[in-house]
Amino acid sequence: MMMKTALLSILLLEYSTAFQPAASTSLPRQLHPLQQAAAAADDGGSTNKKGDNKAMAFLRSKGRIGGAANMDFANAMGLDESPSGGSQKDTTGGTKKSKAAYVSCTTSGVIDDMSDPFPFTSSGSQWLGITDRVMGGSSNGSLTRETIDGKLANVLRGNVSLVSGNNGGFIQMATDLSLDPSEDAFVDAEKFDGIELTVYCEGVNEEEKFNVHLRNPACDRQMSSYRATFEVRPGQWATVRLPWDAFEGYGPGPEVTPFVPILRRLGVVSIGEVKDVVLAVANVGFFSVI
């Protein structure tokens, strides 16, 4: 009986310890004014983010997210700019390098040149697939790493569907930009002049339209972002440059706040138009005008 009582006490101690609230993380000592404004509000606050981290860790342990060569998010539910679920299969066997092996995107100017195993970026972050289903949409898609016309690229395939009364149907590939979000969730890209992408698409129009969405500290709602549209001719690779002044605010916060390139996330998006999507991105980074 004494042995059973001791064992029960140990189990109760372990259970109570496992569910203790995590210690609060101090903010960086020096923050951009926009970062200070967003520190408590971004993504619903630090408490929600810690809960999200526990949920993400559980999903990784079950093989639901992370390390995927192909992301099928046909049944994913995600607000614009927020992570989706969906089934994924790891067929690369690749693993992420240590943090010390990466160079920040604002140091190199490169967000991803596809040199690391999918879904990791060459600047130490990770690609996600996102759909409109949580808003009642029915868009679906997949995100893969493939060679298209001689270039290794992320390939977004799927269908954008607009339900009645909703012109915001979308699918997208997105990545956070910070090498170490535990220290600072944002990167300062003010020394650059904009975003540059190498892209390829298929389509029935002479030119197909897509968006790049950026999130900074002013984007305190999940649907808030700064957006720029680009057009490309189907069937050929093209380099697209989007200067900072091409990005317009959308949603609460950005609509009344001038854009500043203190960035948390970048998304490449097909939105607001019913169509079958094949969009490949072989390189994405920042550019400077000399």
C-alpha positions in Angstrom: 0.0 0.0 0.0 2.8 2.4 0.9 4.5 1.8 -2.5 1.2 2.4 -4.4 0.7 5.7 -2.4 4.2 6.9 -3.3 3.7 6.0 -7.0 0.4 7.9 -7.0 2.1 11.0 -5.4 4.8 11.0 -8.1 2.3 10.8 -10.9 0.2 13.6 -9.4 3.4 15.7 -9.1 4.4 15.1 -12.7 0.9 15.9 -13.9 0.7 19.2 -12.0 4.2 20.2 -13.2 3.4 19.5 -16.8 0.5 21.9 -16.8 2.1 24.8 -15.0 1.9 28.1 -17.0 5.1 28.8 -18.9 7.3 31.6 -17.6 6.8 34.9 -19.4 9.4 35.9 -22.0 10.9 39.4 -21.7 10.6 41.6 -24.8 13.8 42.8 -26.6 15.3 45.9 -25.0 15.1 48.0 -28.1 12.1 47.8 -30.4 10.9 49.7 -33.4 7.9 51.9 -32.3 5.6 49.6 -34.4 7.0 46.6 -32.7 6.3 48.1 -29.3 2.7 48.7 -30.3 2.3 45.2 -31.4 4.2 43.4 -28.7 1.1 42.7 -26.6 -1.5 42.3 -29.4 0.2 40.3 -32.2 -1.6 37.1 -32.9 -3.9 37.4 -29.9 -1.1 38.0 -27.3 1.7 36.0 -25.8 -0.5 33.7 -23.8 -2.3 32.4 -26.9 1.0 32.1 -28.7 2.4 29.8 -26.0 -0.8 27.7 -26.2 -0.3 27.5 -29.9 3.3 26.4 -29.5 2.1 23.5 -27.3 -0.5 22.5 -29.9 2.1 22.8 -32.7 4.5 20.5 -30.7 1.8 17.9 -30.3 0.9 18.0 -34.0 4.6 17.6 -34.9 4.9 14.6 -32.6 1.9 13.0 -34.5 3.5 13.7 -37.9 0.8 16.2 -38.8 3.1 19.2 -39.5 6.7 19.9 -40.2 9.4 18.2 -42.4 7.1 17.7 -45.3 8.1 17.3 -48.9 4.5 17.8 -50.0 1.8 19.7 -48.2 -1.8 18.7 -49.2 -4.0 21.3 -47.5 -7.2 20.6 -49.4 -9.1 20.3 -46.2 -7.1 22.9 -44.3 -8.8 25.7 -42.5 -6.8 28.9 -42.0 -7.4 32.6 -42.0 -5.4 34.7 -44.4 -1.8 34.9 -43.1 -2.4 32.2 -40.4 -1.1 28.6 -40.4 -3.2 25.8 -41.7 -3.4 22.1 -40.8 -3.8 19.4 -43.4 -2.1 16.1 -44.1 1.6 16.1 -45.0 4.1 13.4 -45.9 7.8 13.5 -45.3 9.6 12.0 -48.3 12.8 13.9 -48.3 14.3 12.7 -45.1 15.8 16.2 -44.8 16.2 17.9 -41.5 16.6 21.6 -40.6 20.1 22.8 -39.9 21.0 24.4 -36.5 20.1 28.0 -36.1 23.8 29.0 -36.1 24.1 27.6 -39.7 21.6 30.1 -41.1 22.0 33.7 -42.1 19.2 36.2 -41.5 17.3 37.2 -44.6 18.0 40.9 -43.8 21.7 40.2 -43.8 21.9 38.2 -47.0 18.9 39.7 -48.8 17.7 36.1 -49.5 14.5 34.8 -48.0 14.6 31.5 -49.9 16.7 30.3 -52.8 15.4 26.7 -52.5 18.8 25.4 -51.4 17.5 23.8 -48.1 15.2 20.7 -47.9 11.5 21.5 -48.2 9.7 23.0 -46.3 12.6 24.9 -44.8 13.8 28.2 -46.3 17.4 29.0 -46.8 17.1 31.8 -44.2 15.9 29.4 -41.4 12.1 29.7 -41.4 9.5 27.3 -42.9 6.8 27.4 -45.6 3.2 26.8 -44.8 0.1 26.2 -47.0 -3.0 28.3 -46.2 -6.6 28.3 -47.4 -9.9 30.3 -46.8 -11.9 27.4 -45.4 -12.3 28.8 -41.8 -14.2 31.7 -43.4 -16.7 29.3 -45.0 -14.7 29.1 -48.3 -14.0 26.0 -50.3 -10.6 26.7 -51.9 -8.1 23.9 -51.7 -4.5 23.2 -52.8 -1.1 21.6 -52.3 2.4 23.0 -51.9 5.3 20.9 -53.2 9.0 21.3 -54.1 9.5 20.5 -57.8 11.7 21.2 -60.8 9.8 23.4 -63.3 11.4 24.2 -66.6 14.9 23.7 -65.2 14.4 25.6 -61.9 13.8 24.1 -58.4 10.8 25.8 -56.9 7.9 25.8 -54.5 4.8 24.9 -56.5 1.4 26.0 -55.3 -1.4 24.1 -57.0 -5.1 24.2 -56.3 -8.4 25.9 -56.9 -9.7 29.2 -55.7 -13.4 29.2 -55.1 -15.6 32.1 -54.2 -18.7 31.3 -52.1 -21.7 33.6 -52.1 -21.0 37.0 -50.6 -17.2 36.3 -50.2 -14.8 37.8 -52.7 -11.8 36.8 -50.6 -11.3 33.2 -51.6 -7.6 32.4 -51.6 -4.8 29.9 -51.4 -1.3 30.8 -50.6 2.2 29.8 -49.5 3.6 31.8 -46.6 6.7 31.9 -44.4 7.7 33.9 -41.3 10.9 35.8 -41.7 12.6 36.0 -38.4 15.5 33.5 -37.8 14.8 33.5 -34.1 11.2 34.5 -33.2 11.9 33.9 -29.5 14.2 37.0 -29.6 12.3 39.1 -32.1 9.4 38.1 -34.3 10.1 40.8 -36.8 13.0 41.6 -39.2 14.0 45.1 -40.2 14.1 45.4 -44.0 14.2 49.2 -44.2 17.7 49.1 -45.9 16.1 47.4 -48.9 13.7 48.8 -51.5 11.2 46.0 -51.9 10.5 42.3 -52.6 11.9 40.4 -55.6 10.6 37.0 -56.8 11.4 34.6 -59.6 8.0 33.1 -60.6 6.3 30.9 -63.1 2.6 30.2 -63.6 0.2 28.3 -65.8 -3.2 29.8 -66.9 -5.7 30.6 -69.6 -5.2 34.4 -69.6 -2.6 36.4 -71.4 -1.4 37.4 -67.9 -2.3 36.0 -64.6 -2.6 38.0 -61.4 -1.2 37.1 -58.0 -0.4 39.0 -54.7 2.4 39.3 -52.2 1.1 39.9 -48.7 3.3 41.3 -45.9 2.6 41.5 -42.2 4.2 44.0 -39.9 3.4 45.1 -36.3 0.4 47.2 -37.6 -1.3 44.0 -38.6 -2.9 43.2 -35.3 -5.8 41.2 -36.8 -5.4 37.9 -38.7 -7.0 39.3 -41.9 -4.8 42.4 -41.8 -1.9 42.8 -44.3 -0.1 45.0 -46.8 -0.7 43.8 -50.3 0.8 44.3 -53.7 -0.4 42.7 -57.0 1.8 41.4 -59.8 1.1 40.0 -63.3 3.0 37.3 -65.1 2.7 35.6 -68.5 1.9 31.9 -68.2 4.5 29.3 -69.4 7.7 31.3 -68.7 9.9 32.3 -65.8 9.9 35.9 -64.9 11.6 38.2 -62.2 9.1 40.4 -60.4 10.1 43.4 -58.3 7.6 45.0 -55.9 8.8 48.3 -54.3 7.7 49.1 -50.8 5.3 51.8 -52.1 3.4 49.2 -54.1 2.0 47.7 -50.9 -1.4 49.0 -49.7 -2.9 48.4 -46.3 -5.8 46.0 -46.0 -7.9 45.5 -42.9 -7.8 46.9 -39.4 -4.5 48.6 -38.6 -2.9 48.7 -42.1 -5.7 50.7 -43.6 -4.8 53.7 -41.3 -1.1 53.0 -40.9 1.6 53.9 -43.4 3.6 50.9 -44.4 7.0 50.3 -42.8 9.1 47.2 -43.7 9.5 45.8 -40.2 8.2 42.4 -41.3 7.0 39.2 -39.6 5.5 37.2 -42.5 5.4 37.0 -46.3 2.8 35.3 -48.4 2.5 34.6 -52.1 -1.2 34.5 -52.8 -3.9 33.7 -55.4 -7.0 35.6 -54.1 -10.3 36.9 -55.2 -10.7 35.2 -58.5 -12.1 31.8 -59.4 -9.4 29.8 -61.1 -7.2 26.7 -61.1 -3.8 27.7 -59.8 -0.3 26.5 -60.8 2.2 29.0 -59.3 5.9 28.3 -58.9 8.4 30.4 -56.9 12.1 29.6 -57.4 13.6 32.5 -55.5 12.3 35.2 -53.1 14.2 37.9 -51.3 14.7 41.7 -51.1 16.2 44.0 -53.7 18.0 47.3 -53.5 18.2 50.0 -56.2 21.8 51.0 -56.7 
